[in-house]
Amino acid sequence: MDVDEVLKRIGGFGPAQKRIYFLIAAMHVFGFGLQGLTVVFVGEEPAWTCGGHEELEPEGTGTPCQRFEAGTCTPSYQPNFTSIVTEWDLVCSSSYLSKLSQSLFFLGCLVGS
């Protein structure tokens, strides 16, 4: 008994198979689509100011990024806002890392497919 005979016997690609196919396809589309969009929300960079260590260097010396890179300020973020940027201080020269995570995710999807 070959595949064609089996398909004739069971009724071919009927309504039940179509429902299962579209259900699995919808889960795949929404699953990957939503997973790919998560970095938009968790990688958001909120407004921040320099806080802490002001006694080491006056407020007017350099831009906030220059002061952060020199280690004379700690970023103070908006209250009640958490993202990977606020958790790991991905600001100034490290800000590209949050966007790199999305690129690496899609590279993994490409390689894994």
All heavy atoms as an XYZ file, in Angstrom:
863
protein
N       0.854     -1.167      0.000
C       0.000      0.000      0.000
C       0.909      1.242      0.000
O       1.746      1.400      0.859
C      -0.888     -0.025      1.248
C      -1.910      1.048      1.280
S      -2.972      0.975      2.735
C      -4.319      0.026      2.116
N       0.715      2.113     -1.004
C       1.540      3.312     -1.065
C       0.772      4.518     -0.503
O      -0.375      4.402     -0.078
C       2.031      3.562     -2.496
C       0.896      3.838     -3.469
O      -0.264      3.651     -3.090
O       1.189      4.240     -4.604
N       1.406      5.658     -0.525
C       0.852      6.867      0.092
C      -0.445      7.299     -0.588
O      -1.408      7.699      0.077
C       1.900      8.002      0.054
C       1.319      9.299      0.586
C       3.136      7.630      0.832
N      -0.505      7.220     -1.893
C      -1.718      7.636     -2.609
C      -2.922      6.792     -2.211
O      -4.031      7.326     -2.039
C      -1.500      7.563     -4.119
C      -0.520      8.622     -4.618
O      -0.467      9.701     -3.973
O       0.171      8.370     -5.619
N      -2.713      5.525     -2.044
C      -3.809      4.650     -1.632
C      -4.264      4.966     -0.216
O      -5.468      4.949      0.081
C      -3.378      3.182     -1.736
C      -3.218      2.690     -3.157
C      -2.731      1.250     -3.199
O      -3.000      0.489     -2.249
O      -2.080      0.905     -4.195
N      -3.323      5.237      0.655
C      -3.663      5.586      2.039
C      -4.466      6.882      2.063
O      -5.471      6.997      2.779
C      -2.395      5.688      2.907
C      -2.718      6.261      4.280
C      -1.704      4.351      3.032
N      -4.058      7.895      1.302
C      -4.788      9.163      1.263
C      -6.207      8.986      0.721
O      -7.142      9.610      1.200
C      -4.021     10.193      0.437
C      -2.785     10.801      1.110
C      -2.054     11.729      0.161
C      -3.172     11.543      2.374
N      -6.364      8.142     -0.303
C      -7.715      7.871     -0.822
C      -8.571      7.187      0.233
O      -9.755      7.484      0.381
C      -7.633      6.992     -2.072
C      -7.187      7.720     -3.302
C      -7.145      6.780     -4.496
C      -6.535      7.480     -5.694
N      -6.396      6.602     -6.852
N      -7.958      6.300      0.977
C      -8.712      5.532      1.974
C      -9.156      6.399      3.162
O     -10.250      6.227      3.691
C      -7.844      4.376      2.465
C      -8.596      3.377      3.242
C      -7.774      2.160      3.414
N      -8.678      1.029      3.526
C      -8.320     -0.183      3.768
N      -7.049     -0.468      3.866
N      -9.197     -1.138      3.873
N      -8.279      7.313      3.593
C      -8.638      8.139      4.753
C      -9.378      9.406      4.371
O      -9.810     10.167      5.228
C      -7.399      8.495      5.600
C      -6.411      9.339      4.804
C      -6.749      7.258      6.163
C      -5.283      9.882      5.640
N      -9.503      9.693      3.093
C     -10.300     10.849      2.688
C      -9.469     12.044      2.265
O     -10.021     13.115      2.052
N      -8.184     11.925      2.159
C      -7.351     13.020      1.670
C      -7.190     14.138      2.687
O      -7.303     13.951      3.897
N      -6.938     15.335      2.163
C      -6.704     16.514      2.997
C      -8.048     17.205      3.210
O      -8.430     18.134      2.503
C      -5.705     17.436      2.281
C      -5.086     18.470      3.158
C      -4.139     18.122      4.099
C      -5.447     19.794      3.042
C      -3.558     19.080      4.898
C      -4.875     20.757      3.841
C      -3.925     20.401      4.770
N      -8.763     16.755      4.208
C     -10.118     17.232      4.452
C     -10.183     18.413      5.402
O      -9.179     19.029      5.758
N     -11.403     18.741      5.855
C     -11.609     19.888      6.737
C     -10.854     19.773      8.072
O     -10.344     20.775      8.583
C     -13.109     19.909      6.979
C     -13.708     19.068      5.919
C     -12.665     18.114      5.477
N     -10.763     18.584      8.616
C     -10.057     18.426      9.898
C      -8.568     18.721      9.730
O      -7.959     19.417     10.565
C     -10.256     17.011     10.440
N      -7.982     18.250      8.659
C      -6.568     18.507      8.414
C      -6.317     19.987      8.132
O      -5.309     20.544      8.557
C      -6.052     17.657      7.239
C      -5.902     16.193      7.547
C      -7.216     15.433      7.438
O      -8.215     15.952      6.945
N      -7.235     14.202      7.916
N      -7.250     20.615      7.424
C      -7.108     22.047      7.148
C      -7.172     22.863      8.433
O      -6.418     23.820      8.620
C      -8.183     22.510      6.159
C      -7.957     21.998      4.763
C      -9.067     22.429      3.834
C      -8.856     21.786      2.467
N      -9.950     22.084      1.540
N      -8.090     22.501      9.342
C      -8.182     23.204     10.635
C      -6.887     23.073     11.413
O      -6.378     24.054     11.963
C      -9.347     22.655     11.452
C     -10.658     23.344     11.215
C     -11.665     23.015     12.310
N     -11.853     21.581     12.509
C     -12.768     20.851     11.893
N     -13.580     21.412     11.030
N     -12.878     19.566     12.126
N      -6.363     21.868     11.486
C      -5.104     21.648     12.220
C      -3.966     22.432     11.580
O      -3.159     23.055     12.272
C      -4.785     20.137     12.285
C      -5.811     19.438     13.165
C      -3.376     19.896     12.805
C      -5.730     17.925     13.130
N      -3.900     22.423     10.247
C      -2.850     23.147      9.545
C      -2.914     24.640      9.854
O      -1.905     25.263     10.182
C      -2.970     22.921      8.036
C      -2.054     23.802      7.237
C      -0.700     23.513      7.140
C      -2.540     24.936      6.595
C       0.148     24.334      6.418
C      -1.704     25.759      5.888
C      -0.355     25.463      5.794
O       0.478     26.287      5.093
N      -4.095     25.246      9.748
C      -4.224     26.680      9.992
C      -4.009     27.031     11.457
O      -3.484     28.102     11.771
C      -5.567     27.201      9.480
C      -5.615     27.304      7.983
C      -6.478     26.509      7.253
C      -4.768     28.157      7.311
C      -6.511     26.582      5.873
C      -4.780     28.249      5.930
C      -5.656     27.453      5.210
N      -4.384     26.145     12.371
C      -4.127     26.379     13.783
C      -2.621     26.409     14.061
O      -2.117     27.314     14.738
C      -4.804     25.302     14.636
C      -4.564     25.393     16.135
C      -5.211     26.652     16.687
C      -5.092     24.166     16.837
N      -1.896     25.460     13.525
C      -0.448     25.421     13.724
C       0.226     26.607     13.029
O       1.141     27.225     13.576
C       0.124     24.082     13.234
C      -0.347     22.965     14.165
C       1.642     24.114     13.171
C       0.001     21.576     13.709
N      -0.235     26.972     11.829
C       0.327     28.112     11.108
C       0.090     29.411     11.879
O       0.977     30.260     11.973
C      -0.267     28.198      9.708
N      -1.099     29.578     12.452
C      -1.406     30.783     13.224
C      -0.538     30.865     14.477
O      -0.051     31.943     14.827
C      -2.883     30.813     13.590
N      -0.343     29.735     15.142
C       0.525     29.746     16.328
C       1.947     30.124     15.942
O       2.620     30.859     16.661
C       0.507     28.376     17.020
C      -0.786     28.081     17.720
S      -0.805     26.575     18.715
C       0.191     25.430     17.840
N       2.404     29.657     14.806
C       3.757     29.968     14.355
C       3.896     31.453     14.023
O       4.853     32.097     14.427
C       4.097     29.110     13.135
C       5.469     29.352     12.602
N       6.590     28.890     13.239
C       5.895     30.020     11.508
C       7.658     29.258     12.556
N       7.254     29.942     11.503
N       2.920     31.988     13.294
C       2.981     33.397     12.900
C       2.919     34.300     14.125
O       3.738     35.208     14.285
C       1.842     33.732     11.913
C       1.703     35.232     11.740
C       2.091     33.056     10.591
N       1.954     34.067     15.001
C       1.822     34.934     16.169
C       2.949     34.702     17.167
O       3.415     35.631     17.806
C       0.455     34.742     16.835
C      -0.679     35.285     16.018
C      -1.668     34.443     15.544
C      -0.744     36.622     15.701
C      -2.703     34.925     14.774
C      -1.777     37.123     14.931
C      -2.759     36.278     14.461
N       3.405     33.489     17.290
C       4.493     33.196     18.217
C       5.776     33.890     17.825
O       6.397     34.592     18.624
N       6.195     33.740     16.573
C       7.425     34.395     16.119
C       7.240     35.896     16.003
O       8.156     36.663     16.301
C       7.877     33.839     14.776
C       8.936     32.792     14.885
C       8.909     31.695     14.058
C       9.963     32.899     15.798
C       9.877     30.716     14.138
C      10.936     31.927     15.890
C      10.894     30.834     15.070
N       6.088     36.327     15.557
C       5.843     37.760     15.428
C       5.925     38.479     16.762
O       6.572     39.516     16.889
N       5.287     37.919     17.761
C       5.318     38.545     19.082
C       6.697     38.426     19.725
O       7.155     39.339     20.402
C       4.241     37.933     19.974
C       2.809     38.198     19.523
C       1.826     37.492     20.443
C       2.536     39.677     19.471
N       7.370     37.297     19.523
C       8.712     37.127     20.079
C       9.678     38.132     19.461
O      10.539     38.667     20.140
C       9.203     35.697     19.816
C      10.550     35.403     20.402
C      10.536     35.371     21.911
O       9.542     35.055     22.528
N      11.663     35.700     22.498
N       9.534     38.391     18.173
C      10.406     39.351     17.511
C      10.148     40.784     17.948
O      11.041     41.632     17.882
N       8.943     41.069     18.401
C       8.610     42.427     18.839
C       8.930     42.697     20.312
O       8.839     43.840     20.745
C       7.123     42.701     18.600
C       6.709     42.917     17.163
C       5.200     43.064     17.063
C       7.386     44.142     16.594
N       9.282     41.682     21.064
C       9.504     41.905     22.495
C      10.631     42.889     22.764
O      10.547     43.671     23.707
C       9.816     40.596     23.230
O      10.936     39.965     22.620
C       8.630     39.676     23.253
N      11.665     42.896     21.932
C      12.784     43.803     22.187
C      12.370     45.264     22.018
O      12.980     46.145     22.598
C      14.002     43.444     21.307
C      13.855     43.979     19.908
C      15.277     43.947     21.935
N      11.309     45.511     21.265
C      10.804     46.878     21.137
C      10.356     47.395     22.502
O      10.562     48.554     22.843
C       9.640     46.935     20.127
C       8.976     48.296     20.114
C      10.130     46.555     18.743
N       9.775     46.511     23.312
C       9.269     46.926     24.608
C      10.309     46.768     25.717
O      10.445     47.641     26.562
C       8.007     46.132     24.953
C       6.920     46.333     23.938
C       6.612     45.337     23.027
C       6.232     47.525     23.879
C       5.624     45.524     22.077
C       5.247     47.734     22.937
C       4.944     46.726     22.036
N      11.041     45.664     25.717
C      12.004     45.441     26.795
C      13.327     46.135     26.545
O      14.139     46.260     27.452
C      12.248     43.936     27.065
C      10.972     43.237     27.445
C      12.917     43.263     25.898
N      13.557     46.621     25.329
C      14.798     47.319     25.016
C      14.645     48.821     24.931
O      15.558     49.505     24.468
N      13.520     49.344     25.357
C      13.268     50.781     25.304
C      14.244     51.530     26.212
O      14.459     51.164     27.358
C      11.833     51.070     25.730
C      11.463     52.514     25.767
C      11.431     53.159     24.392
O      11.244     52.449     23.393
O      11.599     54.384     24.336
N      14.833     52.603     25.689
C      15.737     53.428     26.501
C      14.954     54.624     27.036
O      14.554     55.504     26.282
C      16.918     53.927     25.672
C      17.892     54.738     26.483
C      19.109     55.181     25.682
O      19.377     54.616     24.614
O      19.776     56.112     26.158
N      14.733     54.657     28.344
C      13.987     55.781     28.916
C      14.879     57.009     29.040
O      16.103     56.930     28.911
C      13.594     55.258     30.296
C      14.704     54.331     30.654
C      15.121     53.691     29.361
N      14.244     58.142     29.289
C      15.009     59.357     29.568
C      15.789     59.157     30.861
O      15.291     58.548     31.803
C      14.064     60.549     29.687
N      17.016     59.623     30.887
C      17.832     59.440     32.079
C      18.682     60.677     32.324
O      18.935     61.468     31.425
C      18.712     58.193     31.974
C      19.724     58.234     30.865
C      19.513     57.944     29.559
C      21.095     58.601     30.981
N      20.663     58.093     28.841
C      21.658     58.489     29.689
C      21.912     58.996     32.030
C      22.992     58.783     29.433
C      23.241     59.280     31.774
C      23.767     59.164     30.495
N      19.069     60.838     33.551
C      19.965     61.918     33.948
C      21.085     61.332     34.797
O      20.976     60.208     35.285
C      19.218     62.985     34.776
O      18.651     62.341     35.927
C      18.129     63.656     33.972
N      22.129     62.088     34.954
C      23.238     61.639     35.801
C      22.861     61.806     37.261
O      22.352     62.838     37.673
C      24.506     62.440     35.523
S      25.436     61.831     34.128
N      23.105     60.788     38.018
C      22.844     60.837     39.448
C      23.992     60.193     40.195
O      24.713     59.361     39.659
N      24.202     60.575     41.420
C      25.259     59.987     42.236
C      26.636     60.503     41.856
O      26.891     60.939     40.741
N      27.532     60.483     42.771
C      28.938     60.886     42.604
C      29.099     62.336     42.148
O      30.116     62.681     41.573
C      29.675     59.982     41.610
C      29.612     58.533     41.947
N      30.110     58.018     43.116
C      29.106     57.486     41.255
C      29.924     56.710     43.138
N      29.299     56.364     42.025
N      28.111     63.203     42.383
C      28.264     64.596     41.976
C      29.352     65.303     42.778
O      29.895     66.292     42.336
C      26.940     65.373     42.130
C      26.027     65.290     40.938
C      25.216     64.025     40.908
O      25.136     63.326     41.932
O      24.667     63.714     39.846
N      29.667     64.771     43.944
C      30.706     65.411     44.733
C      32.083     65.235     44.096
O      32.998     65.996     44.365
C      30.716     64.863     46.166
C      31.103     63.393     46.293
C      29.953     62.434     46.075
O      28.830     62.870     45.856
O      30.218     61.227     46.110
N      32.240     64.239     43.208
C      33.526     64.019     42.559
C      33.761     64.984     41.405
O      34.883     65.369     41.125
C      33.621     62.585     42.023
C      33.527     61.473     43.049
C      33.532     60.121     42.350
C      34.680     61.557     44.042
N      32.713     65.379     40.727
C      32.851     66.242     39.564
C      31.638     67.167     39.500
O      30.509     66.726     39.693
C      32.920     65.377     38.308
C      33.346     66.132     37.090
C      33.608     65.188     35.926
O      34.107     64.086     36.139
O      33.297     65.589     34.800
N      31.838     68.432     39.237
C      30.705     69.364     39.174
C      29.721     68.985     38.067
O      30.086     68.351     37.085
C      31.346     70.717     38.875
C      32.808     70.545     39.022
C      33.119     69.095     39.021
N      28.484     69.421     38.219
C      27.394     69.078     37.301
C      27.673     69.543     35.882
O      27.345     68.857     34.936
C      26.084     69.711     37.805
C      24.866     69.468     36.936
C      24.386     68.039     36.989
O      24.542     67.381     38.017
O      23.834     67.584     35.977
N      28.275     70.688     35.696
C      28.445     71.258     34.367
C      29.616     70.696     33.580
O      29.881     71.146     32.480
N      30.359     69.749     34.086
C      31.553     69.256     33.409
C      31.199     68.123     32.456
O      30.971     67.002     32.864
C      32.584     68.748     34.439
O      32.776     69.753     35.408
C      33.882     68.415     33.765
N      31.151     68.409     31.161
C      30.912     67.390     30.139
C      29.444     67.017     30.001
O      28.595     67.380     30.813
N      29.174     66.269     28.944
C      27.822     65.787     28.705
C      27.551     64.604     29.636
O      28.484     64.012     30.185
C      27.667     65.334     27.244
O      28.517     64.208     27.020
C      28.021     66.447     26.265
N      26.275     64.232     29.798
C      25.988     63.067     30.637
C      26.707     61.805     30.157
O      27.172     61.008     30.966
C      24.467     62.918     30.534
C      23.982     64.290     30.249
C      25.048     64.921     29.402
N      26.832     61.617     28.838
C      27.528     60.427     28.337
C      29.012     60.476     28.672
O      29.601     59.460     29.038
C      27.342     60.291     26.825
S      25.756     59.577     26.369
N      29.610     61.623     28.546
C      31.025     61.742     28.899
C      31.234     61.455     30.379
O      32.193     60.790     30.767
C      31.551     63.137     28.551
C      31.662     63.388     27.070
C      31.980     64.836     26.762
O      31.759     65.734     27.580
N      32.488     65.080     25.558
N      30.334     61.961     31.212
C      30.460     61.732     32.650
C      30.206     60.274     32.996
O      30.860     59.704     33.862
C      29.498     62.661     33.397
C      29.921     64.124     33.257
C      28.935     65.093     33.851
N      28.726     64.812     35.254
C      27.555     64.962     35.850
N      26.510     65.367     35.175
N      27.424     64.697     37.117
N      29.250     59.628     32.288
C      28.976     58.213     32.536
C      30.178     57.358     32.133
O      30.578     56.444     32.852
C      27.728     57.776     31.766
C      27.453     56.304     31.846
C      26.969     55.744     33.009
C      27.698     55.481     30.762
C      26.721     54.375     33.102
C      27.448     54.120     30.837
C      26.968     53.567     32.012
N      30.758     57.651     30.967
C      31.911     56.882     30.499
C      33.112     57.074     31.430
O      33.911     56.157     31.605
C      32.296     57.282     29.076
C      31.234     56.982     28.040
C      30.943     55.506     27.876
O      31.852     54.685     28.047
O      29.783     55.183     27.575
N      33.244     58.257     32.029
C      34.355     58.518     32.943
C      34.116     57.891     34.314
O      35.024     57.845     35.145
C      34.564     60.021     33.086
N      32.902     57.420     34.557
C      32.591     56.792     35.839
C      32.240     57.763     36.941
O      32.245     57.410     38.114
N      31.915     59.001     36.551
C      31.581     59.993     37.563
C      30.088     60.193     37.738
O      29.677     61.071     38.487
C      32.230     61.357     37.216
O      31.765     61.767     35.940
C      33.734     61.246     37.224
N      29.277     59.414     37.058
C      27.834     59.509     37.273
C      27.203     58.139     37.090
O      27.711     57.278     36.377
C      27.189     60.534     36.345
S      26.628     59.936     34.767
N      26.099     57.954     37.769
C      25.288     56.749     37.642
C      23.961     57.167     37.033
O      23.346     58.122     37.504
C      25.040     56.122     39.031
O      26.290     55.914     39.663
C      24.288     54.827     38.910
N      23.503     56.497     35.980
C      22.235     56.919     35.362
C      21.058     56.792     36.329
O      20.914     55.801     37.026
C      22.062     55.954     34.191
C      23.405     55.388     33.933
C      24.118     55.393     35.244
N      20.252     57.829     36.373
C      18.990     57.808     37.115
C      17.872     57.801     36.076
O      17.772     58.710     35.261
C      18.851     59.040     38.002
O      19.798     59.005     39.029
N      17.055     56.760     36.109
C      16.009     56.591     35.108
C      14.666     57.042     35.650
O      14.512     57.314     36.829
C      15.931     55.121     34.685
C      17.216     54.592     34.122
C      18.068     53.806     34.893
C      17.594     54.892     32.830
C      19.260     53.336     34.375
C      18.783     54.423     32.301
C      19.609     53.643     33.080
O      20.788     53.181     32.568
N      13.673     57.082     34.753
C      12.316     57.413     35.148
C      11.855     56.396     36.191
O      12.150     55.207     36.087
C      11.374     57.341     33.957
C      11.661     58.313     32.864
C      10.801     58.046     31.633
O      10.144     57.018     31.518
N      10.808     58.981     30.704
N      11.125     56.839     37.192
C      10.620     55.876     38.175
C       9.574     54.953     37.551
O       8.912     55.313     36.579
C      10.006     56.757     39.264
C       9.743     58.068     38.607
C      10.743     58.210     37.506
N       9.447     53.775     38.103
C       8.466     52.772     37.667
C       8.646     52.355     36.206
O       7.679     52.066     35.515
C       7.035     53.261     37.884
C       6.763     53.562     39.333
O       7.262     52.882     40.226
N       5.986     54.596     39.583
N       9.871     52.342     35.728
C      10.155     51.902     34.362
C      11.340     50.955     34.417
O      12.398     51.298     34.932
C      10.488     53.088     33.463
C      10.646     52.699     32.016
C       9.559     52.702     31.175
C      11.876     52.323     31.515
C       9.693     52.337     29.842
C      12.020     51.960     30.200
C      10.933     51.970     29.357
N      11.144     49.750     33.886
C      12.212     48.765     33.881
C      12.349     48.174     32.491
O      11.360     47.845     31.857
C      11.915     47.629     34.879
O      11.729     48.198     36.167
C      13.057     46.652     34.951
N      13.575     48.085     32.027
C      13.869     47.442     30.749
C      15.287     46.892     30.842
O      15.972     47.075     31.848
C      13.736     48.435     29.587
O      14.772     49.384     29.626
N      15.734     46.230     29.782
C      17.105     45.723     29.814
C      18.093     46.876     29.836
O      19.201     46.738     30.341
C      17.389     44.758     28.642
C      17.163     45.419     27.294
C      16.589     43.500     28.773
C      17.551     44.563     26.105
N      17.695     48.035     29.319
C      18.559     49.215     29.352
C      18.771     49.683     30.786
O      19.894     49.972     31.198
C      17.964     50.345     28.489
C      18.764     51.621     28.619
C      17.886     49.910     27.035
N      17.701     49.709     31.574
C      17.835     50.167     32.953
C      18.501     49.122     33.839
O      19.190     49.464     34.784
C      16.468     50.540     33.553
O      15.634     49.384     33.550
C      15.811     51.645     32.768
N      18.301     47.856     33.544
C      18.898     46.800     34.364
C      20.413     46.729     34.192
O      21.143     46.491     35.145
C      18.289     45.440     34.015
C      16.840     45.292     34.410
C      16.638     45.276     35.912
O      17.441     44.649     36.614
O      15.669     45.904     36.372
N      20.878     46.902     32.951
C      22.312     46.728     32.668
C      22.994     48.021     32.264
O      24.109     47.998     31.752
C      22.500     45.676     31.571
C      22.036     44.317     31.986
C      22.150     43.745     33.216
C      21.379     43.363     31.178
N      21.608     42.500     33.210
C      21.122     42.222     31.963
C      20.977     43.343     29.853
C      20.495     41.096     31.469
C      20.351     42.218     29.370
C      20.118     41.108     30.171
N      22.332     49.172     32.469
C      22.881     50.487     32.121
C      23.413     50.531     30.691
O      24.563     50.881     30.430
C      23.978     50.907     33.107
C      23.430     51.229     34.480
O      22.241     51.600     34.568
O      24.174     51.098     35.462
N      22.569     50.169     29.746
C      22.950     50.164     28.329
C      22.695     51.543     27.725
O      21.807     51.737     26.907
C      22.180     49.087     27.568
C      22.378     47.662     28.045
C      21.527     46.711     27.234
C      23.837     47.261     27.981
N      23.493     52.515     28.134
C      23.373     53.873     27.627
C      24.702     54.292     27.021
O      25.728     53.666     27.234
C      22.955     54.858     28.739
C      21.543     54.581     29.212
C      23.914     54.825     29.900
N      24.659     55.352     26.259
C      25.836     55.933     25.600
C      26.518     54.924     24.685
O      25.904     54.431     23.757
C      26.790     56.515     26.638
S      26.031     57.839     27.596
N      27.755     54.566     24.954
C      28.487     53.686     24.039
C      27.989     52.242     24.090
O      28.314     51.448     23.217
C      29.981     53.727     24.348
O      30.239     53.182     25.620
N      27.178     51.882     25.084
C      26.639     50.526     25.182
C      25.208     50.423     24.669
O      24.609     49.359     24.726
C      26.663     50.059     26.638
O      27.970     50.054     27.124
N      24.659     51.510     24.140
C      23.250     51.503     23.741
C      22.980     50.588     22.548
O      21.859     50.136     22.364
C      22.781     52.915     23.424
O      23.488     53.432     22.312
N      24.001     50.290     21.754
C      23.804     49.418     20.600
C      23.495     47.979     21.015
O      22.942     47.202     20.235
C      25.024     49.430     19.680
C      26.211     48.686     20.232
C      26.436     47.365     19.870
C      27.088     49.274     21.130
C      27.507     46.656     20.386
C      28.150     48.585     21.639
C      28.372     47.281     21.265
O      29.421     46.593     21.785
N      23.834     47.585     22.228
C      23.669     46.196     22.656
C      22.200     45.766     22.719
O      21.896     44.611     22.436
C      24.339     45.975     24.010
C      25.866     46.028     23.991
C      26.416     45.985     25.403
C      26.432     44.908     23.158
N      21.299     46.679     23.070
C      19.885     46.292     23.122
C      19.350     46.018     21.717
O      18.530     45.125     21.528
C      19.055     47.356     23.822
O      19.026     48.544     23.069
N      19.814     46.766     20.722
C      19.400     46.511     19.347
C      20.101     45.295     18.769
O      19.547     44.570     17.955
C      19.654     47.735     18.486
C      18.670     48.857     18.789
C      19.380     50.170     18.922
C      18.449     51.267     19.308
N      18.343     51.445     20.735
N      21.327     45.042     19.206
C      22.064     43.871     18.756
C      21.380     42.582     19.191
O      21.408     41.582     18.468
C      23.493     43.908     19.298
C      24.402     42.757     18.921
C      24.680     42.766     17.425
C      25.697     42.828     19.711
N      20.722     42.607     20.339
C      20.036     41.403     20.804
C      18.931     40.985     19.836
O      18.734     39.797     19.590
C      19.466     41.621     22.207
O      18.443     42.597     22.185
N      18.221     41.946     19.248
C      17.181     41.606     18.276
C      17.802     41.056     16.998
O      17.302     40.088     16.424
C      16.322     42.821     17.958
C      15.158     42.480     17.053
C      14.231     43.646     16.835
O      14.638     44.794     16.900
N      12.976     43.367     16.565
N      18.904     41.635     16.558
C      19.563     41.131     15.357
C      20.057     39.710     15.566
O      19.934     38.859     14.681
C      20.740     42.036     14.983
O      20.288     43.321     14.679
N      20.608     39.430     16.726
C      21.087     38.080     17.017
C      19.941     37.083     17.120
O      20.076     35.922     16.729
C      21.924     38.073     18.286
C      23.267     38.800     18.178
C      23.975     38.804     19.517
C      24.127     38.192     17.108
N      18.798     37.531     17.645
C      17.628     36.654     17.700
C      17.219     36.230     16.300
O      16.987     35.056     16.032
C      16.475     37.355     18.410
C      15.161     36.644     18.262
C      14.908     35.503     18.991
C      14.196     37.110     17.392
C      13.691     34.816     18.851
C      12.996     36.449     17.242
C      12.752     35.290     17.985
N      17.119     37.198     15.384
C      16.688     36.858     14.032
C      17.757     36.093     13.271
O      17.437     35.276     12.410
C      16.254     38.115     13.269
C      14.885     38.590     13.670
C      14.716     39.777     14.342
C      13.779     37.820     13.396
C      13.455     40.202     14.724
C      12.504     38.228     13.776
C      12.358     39.423     14.445
N      19.010     36.323     13.579
C      20.072     35.507     12.989
C      19.924     34.055     13.446
O      20.063     33.125     12.641
C      21.459     36.044     13.386
C      22.636     35.246     12.861
C      22.703     35.336     11.338
C      23.914     35.732     13.487
N      19.596     33.849     14.711
C      19.344     32.504     15.219
C      18.138     31.859     14.548
O      18.148     30.669     14.252
N      17.105     32.659     14.289
C      15.935     32.122     13.566
C      16.309     31.723     12.156
O      15.854     30.690     11.653
C      14.821     33.173     13.519
S      14.061     33.512     15.098
N      17.161     32.515     11.518
C      17.581     32.212     10.156
C      18.412     30.944     10.115
O      18.191     30.071      9.272
C      18.382     33.393      9.583
C      18.918     33.231      8.177
C      17.770     33.239      7.182
C      19.889     34.341      7.861
N      19.351     30.814     11.034
C      20.214     29.640     11.072
C      19.422     28.394     11.489
O      19.624     27.311     10.959
C      21.399     29.869     12.025
C      22.195     28.609     12.254
C      22.302     30.962     11.483
N      18.491     28.566     12.410
C      17.739     27.435     12.916
C      16.638     26.934     11.994
O      16.097     25.853     12.198
N      16.302     27.730     10.990
C      15.204     27.321     10.099
C      15.658     26.302      9.088
O      16.523     26.324      8.386
C      14.631     28.530      9.370
O      13.973     29.359     10.293
